[in-house]
Amino acid sequence: MKTTVEISDALLEQAKELAAERNTTLRSIVEEGLASVIDSSATRPRYKMRDLSFGGSGPAPQKTWEEIRDMIYKGRGA
């Protein structure tokens, strides 16, 4: 499939030089690079954020907004 990709002039020159050194085409270099990026992202474990939440001491879900606001500002003159 044909497609158009814009890359920097410097990167294109490096890719062309590498293709010439390997006696291959620019297309092969680009395909090899894309395959490498895709393979490395597939093998990398997904980031999982640690659970640092506080549990059990929060207001009950049945509280109204006014009740929650009063709990937050209790003793602060509001």
mmCIF file of the N, C-alpha and C atoms, coordinates in Angstrom:
data_MODEL
# 
_entry.id   MODEL 
# 
loop_
_atom_site.group_PDB 
_atom_site.id 
_atom_site.type_symbol 
_atom_site.label_atom_id 
_atom_site.label_alt_id 
_atom_site.label_comp_id 
_atom_site.label_asym_id 
_atom_site.label_entity_id 
_atom_site.label_seq_id 
_atom_site.pdbx_PDB_ins_code 
_atom_site.Cartn_x 
_atom_site.Cartn_y 
_atom_site.Cartn_z 
_atom_site.occupancy 
_atom_site.B_iso_or_equiv 
_atom_site.pdbx_formal_charge 
_atom_site.auth_seq_id 
_atom_site.auth_comp_id 
_atom_site.auth_asym_id 
_atom_site.auth_atom_id 
_atom_site.pdbx_PDB_model_num 
ATOM 1   N N  . MET A 1 1  ? 0.840   -1.164 0.000  1.00 0.00 ? 1  MET A N  1 
ATOM 2   C CA . MET A 1 1  ? 0.000   0.000  0.000  1.00 0.00 ? 1  MET A CA 1 
ATOM 3   C C  . MET A 1 1  ? 0.887   1.230  0.000  1.00 0.00 ? 1  MET A C  1 
ATOM 4   N N  . LYS A 1 2  ? 0.505   2.232  -0.740 1.00 0.00 ? 2  LYS A N  1 
ATOM 5   C CA . LYS A 1 2  ? 1.262   3.472  -0.763 1.00 0.00 ? 2  LYS A CA 1 
ATOM 6   C C  . LYS A 1 2  ? 0.689   4.424  0.264  1.00 0.00 ? 2  LYS A C  1 
ATOM 7   N N  . THR A 1 3  ? 1.580   5.179  0.885  1.00 0.00 ? 3  THR A N  1 
ATOM 8   C CA . THR A 1 3  ? 1.174   6.212  1.823  1.00 0.00 ? 3  THR A CA 1 
ATOM 9   C C  . THR A 1 3  ? 2.216   7.312  1.833  1.00 0.00 ? 3  THR A C  1 
ATOM 10  N N  . THR A 1 4  ? 1.847   8.449  2.363  1.00 0.00 ? 4  THR A N  1 
ATOM 11  C CA . THR A 1 4  ? 2.777   9.566  2.462  1.00 0.00 ? 4  THR A CA 1 
ATOM 12  C C  . THR A 1 4  ? 3.067   9.816  3.923  1.00 0.00 ? 4  THR A C  1 
ATOM 13  N N  . VAL A 1 5  ? 4.343   9.931  4.252  1.00 0.00 ? 5  VAL A N  1 
ATOM 14  C CA . VAL A 1 5  ? 4.770   10.199 5.625  1.00 0.00 ? 5  VAL A CA 1 
ATOM 15  C C  . VAL A 1 5  ? 5.765   11.343 5.581  1.00 0.00 ? 5  VAL A C  1 
ATOM 16  N N  . GLU A 1 6  ? 5.559   12.315 6.451  1.00 0.00 ? 6  GLU A N  1 
ATOM 17  C CA . GLU A 1 6  ? 6.507   13.423 6.523  1.00 0.00 ? 6  GLU A CA 1 
ATOM 18  C C  . GLU A 1 6  ? 7.483   13.168 7.658  1.00 0.00 ? 6  GLU A C  1 
ATOM 19  N N  . ILE A 1 7  ? 8.773   13.170 7.331  1.00 0.00 ? 7  ILE A N  1 
ATOM 20  C CA . ILE A 1 7  ? 9.823   13.015 8.335  1.00 0.00 ? 7  ILE A CA 1 
ATOM 21  C C  . ILE A 1 7  ? 10.864  14.113 8.107  1.00 0.00 ? 7  ILE A C  1 
ATOM 22  N N  . SER A 1 8  ? 11.690  14.305 9.098  1.00 0.00 ? 8  SER A N  1 
ATOM 23  C CA . SER A 1 8  ? 12.696  15.367 8.978  1.00 0.00 ? 8  SER A CA 1 
ATOM 24  C C  . SER A 1 8  ? 13.718  15.017 7.898  1.00 0.00 ? 8  SER A C  1 
ATOM 25  N N  . ASP A 1 9  ? 14.282  16.058 7.324  1.00 0.00 ? 9  ASP A N  1 
ATOM 26  C CA . ASP A 1 9  ? 15.281  15.863 6.272  1.00 0.00 ? 9  ASP A CA 1 
ATOM 27  C C  . ASP A 1 9  ? 16.484  15.084 6.784  1.00 0.00 ? 9  ASP A C  1 
ATOM 28  N N  . ALA A 1 10 ? 16.911  15.394 8.006  1.00 0.00 ? 10 ALA A N  1 
ATOM 29  C CA . ALA A 1 10 ? 18.086  14.723 8.571  1.00 0.00 ? 10 ALA A CA 1 
ATOM 30  C C  . ALA A 1 10 ? 17.830  13.222 8.751  1.00 0.00 ? 10 ALA A C  1 
ATOM 31  N N  . LEU A 1 11 ? 16.629  12.875 9.235  1.00 0.00 ? 11 LEU A N  1 
ATOM 32  C CA . LEU A 1 11 ? 16.299  11.465 9.433  1.00 0.00 ? 11 LEU A CA 1 
ATOM 33  C C  . LEU A 1 11 ? 16.215  10.735 8.096  1.00 0.00 ? 11 LEU A C  1 
ATOM 34  N N  . LEU A 1 12 ? 15.655  11.386 7.109  1.00 0.00 ? 12 LEU A N  1 
ATOM 35  C CA . LEU A 1 12 ? 15.570  10.788 5.775  1.00 0.00 ? 12 LEU A CA 1 
ATOM 36  C C  . LEU A 1 12 ? 16.965  10.522 5.212  1.00 0.00 ? 12 LEU A C  1 
ATOM 37  N N  . GLU A 1 13 ? 17.857  11.467 5.375  1.00 0.00 ? 13 GLU A N  1 
ATOM 38  C CA . GLU A 1 13 ? 19.230  11.280 4.883  1.00 0.00 ? 13 GLU A CA 1 
ATOM 39  C C  . GLU A 1 13 ? 19.910  10.109 5.586  1.00 0.00 ? 13 GLU A C  1 
ATOM 40  N N  . GLN A 1 14 ? 19.720  10.012 6.891  1.00 0.00 ? 14 GLN A N  1 
ATOM 41  C CA . GLN A 1 14 ? 20.313  8.888  7.637  1.00 0.00 ? 14 GLN A CA 1 
ATOM 42  C C  . GLN A 1 14 ? 19.747  7.559  7.151  1.00 0.00 ? 14 GLN A C  1 
ATOM 43  N N  . ALA A 1 15 ? 18.438  7.531  6.914  1.00 0.00 ? 15 ALA A N  1 
ATOM 44  C CA . ALA A 1 15 ? 17.807  6.295  6.443  1.00 0.00 ? 15 ALA A CA 1 
ATOM 45  C C  . ALA A 1 15 ? 18.319  5.920  5.057  1.00 0.00 ? 15 ALA A C  1 
ATOM 46  N N  . LYS A 1 16 ? 18.482  6.904  4.193  1.00 0.00 ? 16 LYS A N  1 
ATOM 47  C CA . LYS A 1 16 ? 19.016  6.637  2.848  1.00 0.00 ? 16 LYS A CA 1 
ATOM 48  C C  . LYS A 1 16 ? 20.445  6.113  2.921  1.00 0.00 ? 16 LYS A C  1 
ATOM 49  N N  . GLU A 1 17 ? 21.259  6.717  3.794  1.00 0.00 ? 17 GLU A N  1 
ATOM 50  C CA . GLU A 1 17 ? 22.644  6.254  3.955  1.00 0.00 ? 17 GLU A CA 1 
ATOM 51  C C  . GLU A 1 17 ? 22.687  4.818  4.464  1.00 0.00 ? 17 GLU A C  1 
ATOM 52  N N  . LEU A 1 18 ? 21.810  4.513  5.431  1.00 0.00 ? 18 LEU A N  1 
ATOM 53  C CA . LEU A 1 18 ? 21.767  3.154  5.971  1.00 0.00 ? 18 LEU A CA 1 
ATOM 54  C C  . LEU A 1 18 ? 21.341  2.167  4.889  1.00 0.00 ? 18 LEU A C  1 
ATOM 55  N N  . ALA A 1 19 ? 20.368  2.549  4.099  1.00 0.00 ? 19 ALA A N  1 
ATOM 56  C CA . ALA A 1 19 ? 19.918  1.678  3.004  1.00 0.00 ? 19 ALA A CA 1 
ATOM 57  C C  . ALA A 1 19 ? 21.056  1.420  2.017  1.00 0.00 ? 19 ALA A C  1 
ATOM 58  N N  . ALA A 1 20 ? 21.823  2.458  1.708  1.00 0.00 ? 20 ALA A N  1 
ATOM 59  C CA . ALA A 1 20 ? 22.940  2.292  0.776  1.00 0.00 ? 20 ALA A CA 1 
ATOM 60  C C  . ALA A 1 20 ? 24.012  1.375  1.366  1.00 0.00 ? 20 ALA A C  1 
ATOM 61  N N  . GLU A 1 21 ? 24.302  1.567  2.671  1.00 0.00 ? 21 GLU A N  1 
ATOM 62  C CA . GLU A 1 21 ? 25.301  0.713  3.329  1.00 0.00 ? 21 GLU A CA 1 
ATOM 63  C C  . GLU A 1 21 ? 24.879  -0.748 3.318  1.00 0.00 ? 21 GLU A C  1 
ATOM 64  N N  . ARG A 1 22 ? 23.599  -1.003 3.499  1.00 0.00 ? 22 ARG A N  1 
ATOM 65  C CA . ARG A 1 22 ? 23.080  -2.369 3.544  1.00 0.00 ? 22 ARG A CA 1 
ATOM 66  C C  . ARG A 1 22 ? 22.722  -2.903 2.156  1.00 0.00 ? 22 ARG A C  1 
ATOM 67  N N  . ASN A 1 23 ? 22.884  -2.045 1.157  1.00 0.00 ? 23 ASN A N  1 
ATOM 68  C CA . ASN A 1 23 ? 22.538  -2.427 -0.212 1.00 0.00 ? 23 ASN A CA 1 
ATOM 69  C C  . ASN A 1 23 ? 21.079  -2.885 -0.293 1.00 0.00 ? 23 ASN A C  1 
ATOM 70  N N  . THR A 1 24 ? 20.203  -2.079 0.279  1.00 0.00 ? 24 THR A N  1 
ATOM 71  C CA . THR A 1 24 ? 18.776  -2.372 0.277  1.00 0.00 ? 24 THR A CA 1 
ATOM 72  C C  . THR A 1 24 ? 18.008  -1.092 -0.045 1.00 0.00 ? 24 THR A C  1 
ATOM 73  N N  . THR A 1 25 ? 16.705  -1.137 0.055  1.00 0.00 ? 25 THR A N  1 
ATOM 74  C CA . THR A 1 25 ? 15.884  0.022  -0.296 1.00 0.00 ? 25 THR A CA 1 
ATOM 75  C C  . THR A 1 25 ? 15.474  0.815  0.952  1.00 0.00 ? 25 THR A C  1 
ATOM 76  N N  . LEU A 1 26 ? 15.107  2.067  0.688  1.00 0.00 ? 26 LEU A N  1 
ATOM 77  C CA . LEU A 1 26 ? 14.580  2.904  1.763  1.00 0.00 ? 26 LEU A CA 1 
ATOM 78  C C  . LEU A 1 26 ? 13.311  2.279  2.332  1.00 0.00 ? 26 LEU A C  1 
ATOM 79  N N  . ARG A 1 27 ? 12.504  1.713  1.462  1.00 0.00 ? 27 ARG A N  1 
ATOM 80  C CA . ARG A 1 27 ? 11.271  1.050  1.901  1.00 0.00 ? 27 ARG A CA 1 
ATOM 81  C C  . ARG A 1 27 ? 11.574  -0.043 2.922  1.00 0.00 ? 27 ARG A C  1 
ATOM 82  N N  . SER A 1 28 ? 12.601  -0.845 2.673  1.00 0.00 ? 28 SER A N  1 
ATOM 83  C CA . SER A 1 28 ? 12.963  -1.917 3.605  1.00 0.00 ? 28 SER A CA 1 
ATOM 84  C C  . SER A 1 28 ? 13.376  -1.361 4.957  1.00 0.00 ? 28 SER A C  1 
ATOM 85  N N  . ILE A 1 29 ? 14.114  -0.273 4.939  1.00 0.00 ? 29 ILE A N  1 
ATOM 86  C CA . ILE A 1 29 ? 14.565  0.348  6.191  1.00 0.00 ? 29 ILE A CA 1 
ATOM 87  C C  . ILE A 1 29 ? 13.365  0.858  6.988  1.00 0.00 ? 29 ILE A C  1 
ATOM 88  N N  . VAL A 1 30 ? 12.439  1.528  6.306  1.00 0.00 ? 30 VAL A N  1 
ATOM 89  C CA . VAL A 1 30 ? 11.253  2.062  6.978  1.00 0.00 ? 30 VAL A CA 1 
ATOM 90  C C  . VAL A 1 30 ? 10.399  0.926  7.541  1.00 0.00 ? 30 VAL A C  1 
ATOM 91  N N  . GLU A 1 31 ? 10.181  -0.122 6.754  1.00 0.00 ? 31 GLU A N  1 
ATOM 92  C CA . GLU A 1 31 ? 9.389   -1.259 7.220  1.00 0.00 ? 31 GLU A CA 1 
ATOM 93  C C  . GLU A 1 31 ? 10.049  -1.941 8.419  1.00 0.00 ? 31 GLU A C  1 
ATOM 94  N N  . GLU A 1 32 ? 11.371  -2.086 8.359  1.00 0.00 ? 32 GLU A N  1 
ATOM 95  C CA . GLU A 1 32 ? 12.098  -2.709 9.464  1.00 0.00 ? 32 GLU A CA 1 
ATOM 96  C C  . GLU A 1 32 ? 11.969  -1.865 10.734 1.00 0.00 ? 32 GLU A C  1 
ATOM 97  N N  . GLY A 1 33 ? 12.061  -0.547 10.585 1.00 0.00 ? 33 GLY A N  1 
ATOM 98  C CA . GLY A 1 33 ? 11.931  0.339  11.739 1.00 0.00 ? 33 GLY A CA 1 
ATOM 99  C C  . GLY A 1 33 ? 10.547  0.283  12.356 1.00 0.00 ? 33 GLY A C  1 
ATOM 100 N N  . LEU A 1 34 ? 9.516   0.328  11.508 1.00 0.00 ? 34 LEU A N  1 
ATOM 101 C CA . LEU A 1 34 ? 8.150   0.246  12.021 1.00 0.00 ? 34 LEU A CA 1 
ATOM 102 C C  . LEU A 1 34 ? 7.895   -1.089 12.721 1.00 0.00 ? 34 LEU A C  1 
ATOM 103 N N  . ALA A 1 35 ? 8.363   -2.170 12.115 1.00 0.00 ? 35 ALA A N  1 
ATOM 104 C CA . ALA A 1 35 ? 8.183   -3.493 12.721 1.00 0.00 ? 35 ALA A CA 1 
ATOM 105 C C  . ALA A 1 35 ? 8.874   -3.563 14.079 1.00 0.00 ? 35 ALA A C  1 
ATOM 106 N N  . SER A 1 36 ? 10.056  -2.963 14.171 1.00 0.00 ? 36 SER A N  1 
ATOM 107 C CA . SER A 1 36 ? 10.804  -2.966 15.422 1.00 0.00 ? 36 SER A CA 1 
ATOM 108 C C  . SER A 1 36 ? 10.052  -2.214 16.524 1.00 0.00 ? 36 SER A C  1 
ATOM 109 N N  . VAL A 1 37 ? 9.496   -1.078 16.194 1.00 0.00 ? 37 VAL A N  1 
ATOM 110 C CA . VAL A 1 37 ? 8.744   -0.288 17.174 1.00 0.00 ? 37 VAL A CA 1 
ATOM 111 C C  . VAL A 1 37 ? 7.498   -1.038 17.624 1.00 0.00 ? 37 VAL A C  1 
ATOM 112 N N  . ILE A 1 38 ? 6.795   -1.640 16.677 1.00 0.00 ? 38 ILE A N  1 
ATOM 113 C CA . ILE A 1 38 ? 5.577   -2.383 17.009 1.00 0.00 ? 38 ILE A CA 1 
ATOM 114 C C  . ILE A 1 38 ? 5.907   -3.596 17.877 1.00 0.00 ? 38 ILE A C  1 
ATOM 115 N N  . ASP A 1 39 ? 6.962   -4.316 17.532 1.00 0.00 ? 39 ASP A N  1 
ATOM 116 C CA . ASP A 1 39 ? 7.362   -5.487 18.325 1.00 0.00 ? 39 ASP A CA 1 
ATOM 117 C C  . ASP A 1 39 ? 7.756   -5.096 19.741 1.00 0.00 ? 39 ASP A C  1 
ATOM 118 N N  . SER A 1 40 ? 8.509   -4.014 19.891 1.00 0.00 ? 40 SER A N  1 
ATOM 119 C CA . SER A 1 40 ? 8.967   -3.629 21.225 1.00 0.00 ? 40 SER A CA 1 
ATOM 120 C C  . SER A 1 40 ? 7.814   -3.148 22.097 1.00 0.00 ? 40 SER A C  1 
ATOM 121 N N  . SER A 1 41 ? 6.805   -2.516 21.489 1.00 0.00 ? 41 SER A N  1 
ATOM 122 C CA . SER A 1 41 ? 5.677   -2.057 22.295 1.00 0.00 ? 41 SER A CA 1 
ATOM 123 C C  . SER A 1 41 ? 4.783   -3.219 22.694 1.00 0.00 ? 41 SER A C  1 
ATOM 124 N N  . ALA A 1 42 ? 4.760   -4.270 21.898 1.00 0.00 ? 42 ALA A N  1 
ATOM 125 C CA . ALA A 1 42 ? 3.935   -5.434 22.227 1.00 0.00 ? 42 ALA A CA 1 
ATOM 126 C C  . ALA A 1 42 ? 4.545   -6.241 23.366 1.00 0.00 ? 42 ALA A C  1 
ATOM 127 N N  . THR A 1 43 ? 5.863   -6.239 23.489 1.00 0.00 ? 43 THR A N  1 
ATOM 128 C CA . THR A 1 43 ? 6.509   -7.032 24.527 1.00 0.00 ? 43 THR A CA 1 
ATOM 129 C C  . THR A 1 43 ? 6.677   -6.262 25.831 1.00 0.00 ? 43 THR A C  1 
ATOM 130 N N  . ARG A 1 44 ? 6.529   -4.954 25.769 1.00 0.00 ? 44 ARG A N  1 
ATOM 131 C CA . ARG A 1 44 ? 6.678   -4.135 26.973 1.00 0.00 ? 44 ARG A CA 1 
ATOM 132 C C  . ARG A 1 44 ? 5.421   -4.265 27.824 1.00 0.00 ? 44 ARG A C  1 
ATOM 133 N N  . PRO A 1 45 ? 5.573   -4.530 29.121 1.00 0.00 ? 45 PRO A N  1 
ATOM 134 C CA . PRO A 1 45 ? 4.374   -4.640 29.965 1.00 0.00 ? 45 PRO A CA 1 
ATOM 135 C C  . PRO A 1 45 ? 3.673   -3.294 30.079 1.00 0.00 ? 45 PRO A C  1 
ATOM 136 N N  . ARG A 1 46 ? 2.361   -3.334 30.130 1.00 0.00 ? 46 ARG A N  1 
ATOM 137 C CA . ARG A 1 46 ? 1.591   -2.106 30.262 1.00 0.00 ? 46 ARG A CA 1 
ATOM 138 C C  . ARG A 1 46 ? 1.812   -1.526 31.644 1.00 0.00 ? 46 ARG A C  1 
ATOM 139 N N  . TYR A 1 47 ? 1.857   -0.206 31.718 1.00 0.00 ? 47 TYR A N  1 
ATOM 140 C CA . TYR A 1 47 ? 2.045   0.472  32.994 1.00 0.00 ? 47 TYR A CA 1 
ATOM 141 C C  . TYR A 1 47 ? 0.790   0.334  33.831 1.00 0.00 ? 47 TYR A C  1 
ATOM 142 N N  . LYS A 1 48 ? 0.956   -0.031 35.096 1.00 0.00 ? 48 LYS A N  1 
ATOM 143 C CA . LYS A 1 48 ? -0.174  -0.130 35.999 1.00 0.00 ? 48 LYS A CA 1 
ATOM 144 C C  . LYS A 1 48 ? 0.089   0.789  37.179 1.00 0.00 ? 48 LYS A C  1 
ATOM 145 N N  . MET A 1 49 ? -0.807  1.722  37.377 1.00 0.00 ? 49 MET A N  1 
ATOM 146 C CA . MET A 1 49 ? -0.657  2.675  38.463 1.00 0.00 ? 49 MET A CA 1 
ATOM 147 C C  . MET A 1 49 ? -0.943  1.989  39.796 1.00 0.00 ? 49 MET A C  1 
ATOM 148 N N  . ARG A 1 50 ? -0.106  2.276  40.776 1.00 0.00 ? 50 ARG A N  1 
ATOM 149 C CA . ARG A 1 50 ? -0.326  1.720  42.102 1.00 0.00 ? 50 ARG A CA 1 
ATOM 150 C C  . ARG A 1 50 ? -1.576  2.332  42.715 1.00 0.00 ? 50 ARG A C  1 
ATOM 151 N N  . ASP A 1 51 ? -2.298  1.539  43.484 1.00 0.00 ? 51 ASP A N  1 
ATOM 152 C CA . ASP A 1 51 ? -3.496  2.035  44.155 1.00 0.00 ? 51 ASP A CA 1 
ATOM 153 C C  . ASP A 1 51 ? -3.068  2.696  45.457 1.00 0.00 ? 51 ASP A C  1 
ATOM 154 N N  . LEU A 1 52 ? -3.091  4.013  45.474 1.00 0.00 ? 52 LEU A N  1 
ATOM 155 C CA . LEU A 1 52 ? -2.721  4.770  46.662 1.00 0.00 ? 52 LEU A CA 1 
ATOM 156 C C  . LEU A 1 52 ? -3.930  5.482  47.262 1.00 0.00 ? 52 LEU A C  1 
ATOM 157 N N  . SER A 1 53 ? -5.111  4.981  46.931 1.00 0.00 ? 53 SER A N  1 
ATOM 158 C CA . SER A 1 53 ? -6.322  5.626  47.422 1.00 0.00 ? 53 SER A CA 1 
ATOM 159 C C  . SER A 1 53 ? -6.536  5.297  48.899 1.00 0.00 ? 53 SER A C  1 
ATOM 160 N N  . PHE A 1 54 ? -7.271  6.156  49.560 1.00 0.00 ? 54 PHE A N  1 
ATOM 161 C CA . PHE A 1 54 ? -7.654  5.943  50.941 1.00 0.00 ? 54 PHE A CA 1 
ATOM 162 C C  . PHE A 1 54 ? -9.005  5.248  50.922 1.00 0.00 ? 54 PHE A C  1 
ATOM 163 N N  . GLY A 1 55 ? -9.174  4.243  51.716 1.00 0.00 ? 55 GLY A N  1 
ATOM 164 C CA . GLY A 1 55 ? -10.442 3.510  51.672 1.00 0.00 ? 55 GLY A CA 1 
ATOM 165 C C  . GLY A 1 55 ? -11.131 3.450  53.019 1.00 0.00 ? 55 GLY A C  1 
ATOM 166 N N  . GLY A 1 56 ? -12.428 3.369  52.960 1.00 0.00 ? 56 GLY A N  1 
ATOM 167 C CA . GLY A 1 56 ? -13.208 3.112  54.157 1.00 0.00 ? 56 GLY A CA 1 
ATOM 168 C C  . GLY A 1 56 ? -13.597 4.318  54.982 1.00 0.00 ? 56 GLY A C  1 
ATOM 169 N N  . SER A 1 57 ? -12.903 5.431  54.887 1.00 0.00 ? 57 SER A N  1 
ATOM 170 C CA . SER A 1 57 ? -13.205 6.549  55.772 1.00 0.00 ? 57 SER A CA 1 
ATOM 171 C C  . SER A 1 57 ? -13.888 7.713  55.062 1.00 0.00 ? 57 SER A C  1 
ATOM 172 N N  . GLY A 1 58 ? -14.190 7.555  53.806 1.00 0.00 ? 58 GLY A N  1 
ATOM 173 C CA . GLY A 1 58 ? -14.844 8.631  53.063 1.00 0.00 ? 58 GLY A CA 1 
ATOM 174 C C  . GLY A 1 58 ? -16.323 8.710  53.374 1.00 0.00 ? 58 GLY A C  1 
ATOM 175 N N  . PRO A 1 59 ? -16.955 9.784  52.948 1.00 0.00 ? 59 PRO A N  1 
ATOM 176 C CA . PRO A 1 59 ? -18.380 9.926  53.203 1.00 0.00 ? 59 PRO A CA 1 
ATOM 177 C C  . PRO A 1 59 ? -19.179 8.878  52.441 1.00 0.00 ? 59 PRO A C  1 
ATOM 178 N N  . ALA A 1 60 ? -20.288 8.486  53.007 1.00 0.00 ? 60 ALA A N  1 
ATOM 179 C CA . ALA A 1 60 ? -21.149 7.484  52.376 1.00 0.00 ? 60 ALA A CA 1 
ATOM 180 C C  . ALA A 1 60 ? -21.735 8.057  51.092 1.00 0.00 ? 60 ALA A C  1 
ATOM 181 N N  . PRO A 1 61 ? -21.913 7.244  50.060 1.00 0.00 ? 61 PRO A N  1 
ATOM 182 C CA . PRO A 1 61 ? -22.406 7.737  48.782 1.00 0.00 ? 61 PRO A CA 1 
ATOM 183 C C  . PRO A 1 61 ? -23.798 8.371  48.847 1.00 0.00 ? 61 PRO A C  1 
ATOM 184 N N  . GLN A 1 62 ? -24.597 8.039  49.876 1.00 0.00 ? 62 GLN A N  1 
ATOM 185 C CA . GLN A 1 62 ? -25.944 8.577  49.950 1.00 0.00 ? 62 GLN A CA 1 
ATOM 186 C C  . GLN A 1 62 ? -25.985 10.002 50.493 1.00 0.00 ? 62 GLN A C  1 
ATOM 187 N N  . LYS A 1 63 ? -24.866 10.586 50.839 1.00 0.00 ? 63 LYS A N  1 
ATOM 188 C CA . LYS A 1 63 ? -24.828 11.960 51.337 1.00 0.00 ? 63 LYS A CA 1 
ATOM 189 C C  . LYS A 1 63 ? -25.118 12.930 50.196 1.00 0.00 ? 63 LYS A C  1 
ATOM 190 N N  . THR A 1 64 ? -25.748 14.025 50.517 1.00 0.00 ? 64 THR A N  1 
ATOM 191 C CA . THR A 1 64 ? -25.997 15.063 49.521 1.00 0.00 ? 64 THR A CA 1 
ATOM 192 C C  . THR A 1 64 ? -24.745 15.903 49.368 1.00 0.00 ? 64 THR A C  1 
ATOM 193 N N  . TRP A 1 65 ? -24.696 16.704 48.284 1.00 0.00 ? 65 TRP A N  1 
ATOM 194 C CA . TRP A 1 65 ? -23.546 17.575 48.071 1.00 0.00 ? 65 TRP A CA 1 
ATOM 195 C C  . TRP A 1 65 ? -23.383 18.559 49.233 1.00 0.00 ? 65 TRP A C  1 
ATOM 196 N N  . GLU A 1 66 ? -24.483 19.063 49.728 1.00 0.00 ? 66 GLU A N  1 
ATOM 197 C CA . GLU A 1 66 ? -24.419 20.020 50.836 1.00 0.00 ? 66 GLU A CA 1 
ATOM 198 C C  . GLU A 1 66 ? -23.810 19.373 52.077 1.00 0.00 ? 66 GLU A C  1 
ATOM 199 N N  . GLU A 1 67 ? -24.187 18.121 52.355 1.00 0.00 ? 67 GLU A N  1 
ATOM 200 C CA . GLU A 1 67 ? -23.634 17.411 53.513 1.00 0.00 ? 67 GLU A CA 1 
ATOM 201 C C  . GLU A 1 67 ? -22.135 17.148 53.333 1.00 0.00 ? 67 GLU A C  1 
ATOM 202 N N  . ILE A 1 68 ? -21.749 16.767 52.131 1.00 0.00 ? 68 ILE A N  1 
ATOM 203 C CA . ILE A 1 68 ? -20.324 16.514 51.856 1.00 0.00 ? 68 ILE A CA 1 
ATOM 204 C C  . ILE A 1 68 ? -19.533 17.814 51.997 1.00 0.00 ? 68 ILE A C  1 
ATOM 205 N N  . ARG A 1 69 ? -20.052 18.922 51.434 1.00 0.00 ? 69 ARG A N  1 
ATOM 206 C CA . ARG A 1 69 ? -19.382 20.212 51.535 1.00 0.00 ? 69 ARG A CA 1 
ATOM 207 C C  . ARG A 1 69 ? -19.247 20.638 52.999 1.00 0.00 ? 69 ARG A C  1 
ATOM 208 N N  . ASP A 1 70 ? -20.290 20.439 53.795 1.00 0.00 ? 70 ASP A N  1 
ATOM 209 C CA . ASP A 1 70 ? -20.231 20.798 55.215 1.00 0.00 ? 70 ASP A CA 1 
ATOM 210 C C  . ASP A 1 70 ? -19.181 19.966 55.938 1.00 0.00 ? 70 ASP A C  1 
ATOM 211 N N  . MET A 1 71 ? -19.037 18.681 55.563 1.00 0.00 ? 71 MET A N  1 
ATOM 212 C CA . MET A 1 71 ? -18.017 17.824 56.190 1.00 0.00 ? 71 MET A CA 1 
ATOM 213 C C  . MET A 1 71 ? -16.619 18.313 55.840 1.00 0.00 ? 71 MET A C  1 
ATOM 214 N N  . ILE A 1 72 ? -16.422 18.742 54.590 1.00 0.00 ? 72 ILE A N  1 
ATOM 215 C CA . ILE A 1 72 ? -15.111 19.194 54.146 1.00 0.00 ? 72 ILE A CA 1 
ATOM 216 C C  . ILE A 1 72 ? -14.686 20.461 54.895 1.00 0.00 ? 72 ILE A C  1 
ATOM 217 N N  . TYR A 1 73 ? -15.624 21.389 55.041 1.00 0.00 ? 73 TYR A N  1 
ATOM 218 C CA . TYR A 1 73 ? -15.291 22.693 55.626 1.00 0.00 ? 73 TYR A CA 1 
ATOM 219 C C  . TYR A 1 73 ? -15.588 22.788 57.109 1.00 0.00 ? 73 TYR A C  1 
ATOM 220 N N  . LYS A 1 74 ? -15.928 21.693 57.755 1.00 0.00 ? 74 LYS A N  1 
ATOM 221 C CA . LYS A 1 74 ? -16.254 21.694 59.176 1.00 0.00 ? 74 LYS A CA 1 
ATOM 222 C C  . LYS A 1 74 ? -15.053 22.233 59.992 1.00 0.00 ? 74 LYS A C  1 
ATOM 223 N N  . GLY A 1 75 ? -15.336 23.237 60.838 1.00 0.00 ? 75 GLY A N  1 
ATOM 224 C CA . GLY A 1 75 ? -14.276 23.800 61.682 1.00 0.00 ? 75 GLY A CA 1 
ATOM 225 C C  . GLY A 1 75 ? -13.397 24.805 60.970 1.00 0.00 ? 75 GLY A C  1 
ATOM 226 N N  . ARG A 1 76 ? -13.722 25.198 59.768 1.00 0.00 ? 76 ARG A N  1 
ATOM 227 C CA . ARG A 1 76 ? -12.897 26.138 59.012 1.00 0.00 ? 76 ARG A CA 1 
ATOM 228 C C  . ARG A 1 76 ? -13.603 27.491 58.826 1.00 0.00 ? 76 ARG A C  1 
ATOM 229 N N  . GLY A 1 77 ? -14.675 27.707 59.557 1.00 0.00 ? 77 GLY A N  1 
ATOM 230 C CA . GLY A 1 77 ? -15.343 28.989 59.503 1.00 0.00 ? 77 GLY A CA 1 
ATOM 231 C C  . GLY A 1 77 ? -16.214 29.190 58.294 1.00 0.00 ? 77 GLY A C  1 
ATOM 232 N N  . ALA A 1 78 ? -16.511 28.131 57.575 1.00 0.00 ? 78 ALA A N  1 
ATOM 233 C CA . ALA A 1 78 ? -17.366 28.294 56.385 1.00 0.00 ? 78 ALA A CA 1 
ATOM 234 C C  . ALA A 1 78 ? -18.772 27.839 56.658 1.00 0.00 ? 78 ALA A C  1 
# 
